[in-house]
Amino acid sequence: GAVVSQHPSRVICKSGTSVKIECRSLDFQATTMFWYRQFPKKSLMLMATSNEGSKATYEQGVEKDKFLINHASLTLSTLTVTSAHPEDSSFYICSALSRRGTDTQYFGPGTRLTVL
Amino acid sequence: AQSVSQHNHHVILSEAASLELGCNYSYGGTVNLFWYVQYPGQHLQLLLKYFSGDPLVKGIKGFEAEFIKSKFSFNLRKPSVQWSDTAEYFCAVRTDRGSTLGRLYFGRGTQLTVWP
């Protein structure tokens, strides 16, 4: 149990375009999902917290108009990178907290975004 | 702000050697502690976690960790590593403060390479 999927696993796009990444909890309901960015040789950086039915909470320094987050249901959160730039190229990872408790985050496999 | 330090960035061992990866955090209140592992090309998986009780916790694949409150540490250990343990290991801490329920603070990770 506690499987989290992400789609797509890899995406390449041109500068200026928008890219949507989906995060789904497959076998449990998640009231809270988190979006991270992972840089090479560095830790996971929390970008924002996504709460079902409400606005996302963004970390300091993360542009909310650039990284749009929608948590429309208890099993789906989406991250849209708008007007992508090459510096947005990164590995984006989501995680989900089970509705039953807040003890453990379950992570998705990540999405490799490359902006040309 | 809360921070998590992993002192070893890259550890190289031979098979059957013993492993200890350091993790320290800076927060004086109640904490939940986690170790996650990321095998090459895979998503983060939970190795073990500590919430309360016995400070020596056992996880999957023969790993264990000891919570030493006085030292603000949660070091990961394994008596005898295998080649298949080659991966990136992340320590994470959740505190009882902050507005984001369930938020984790990650260390920068330790790359473990095990030579056969």
Interface residues (C-beta under 8 A of the other chain):
Chain A: V4 T32 F34 K41 K42 S43 L44 L46 T49 T57 I93 S95 L97 T102 D103 T104 Q105 Y106 F107 G108 P109 G110
Chain B: H9 N32 F34 Y36 Q42 H43 L44 Q45 L46 K49 F51 F90 S99 T100 L101 G102 R103 L104 F106 G107 R108 G109
